[in-house]
Amino acid sequence: MYHTVIFDLDGTLLNTIDDLAAAGNHVCRAHGWPEFSVETFQTMVGHGIPNLVSRFSPEQARTPEQLARTLAEFSAYYGAHSADHTRPYPGIVPLLAHLHDAGVRMAVYSNKADDFSCALIDRFFPGIFQLVRGKREGTPVKPDAQAARAVLAELGAAPEHTLFVGDSSVDIHTGHNAGTKACGVTWGFRSRASLAEAGADFLADTPSELETVILGGAYATEHR
């Protein structure tokens, strides 16, 4: 049984891709730039919103000054529409309730901007997580382990008793860089093969399977 679990947000707890794509395409339309499918946006996300903005911007619009303006435009639209279509993945709400009842400490660590991360967690999972941390100014994005180690320290959690859970290779590498085991979930934005290639210690195809990884088979079965 893991005493502490650190979750990624986008593609792990919440399906946010439709709202991220809508915000990106809103900006693209405003500038007359090519728009992208939701599936293409899935390949762009995961490294923070500034990187997402750079990826959907045409090459000629990637000067520092233009990227700063585009980031502000994206953030303004996304801030107003971040929950239009975003919802928890099926099975996530009962999973979190079971873990909460079992006394597991839970945190969220995302490359999404800190204010957006906190707002979405407050909206969809109030009172569940002991700590929510998104991208903050001056802190490198995942897979750098600086912020992940800060989360562990703030929770008073031992890495060997902590599991990092996410849907991408970035999350697997973040967990390993912070000294924890890492579980890849296959319902998010990346493939099962990419998670295995990244060296995931566990793979979960459903929240029920993730619960078994976290609590152990006997505990998860007895306490359903």
QUIQUI-V70499 format. One record per run of one state. SS is the DSSP state (a for helix, b for strand, c for the rest). FROM is the first residue (numbers start at 1). TO is the last residue. If there is no record, write none. Layout:
<<SS:FROM:TO> <SS:FROM:TO>>
This chain:
<<c:1:3> <b:4:7> <c:8:9> <b:10:10> <c:11:13> <b:14:15> <c:16:16> <a:17:31> <c:32:37> <a:38:44> <c:45:48> <a:49:56> <c:57:58> <a:59:61> <c:62:63> <a:64:81> <c:82:86> <b:87:88> <c:89:91> <a:92:101> <c:102:104> <b:105:113> <a:114:124> <c:125:130> <b:131:135> <c:136:145> <a:146:155> <c:156:158> <a:159:161> <b:162:166> <c:167:168> <a:169:177> <c:178:180> <b:181:185> <c:186:191> <a:192:197> <c:198:201> <b:202:204> <c:205:206> <a:207:215> <c:216:216> <a:217:222> <c:223:224>>
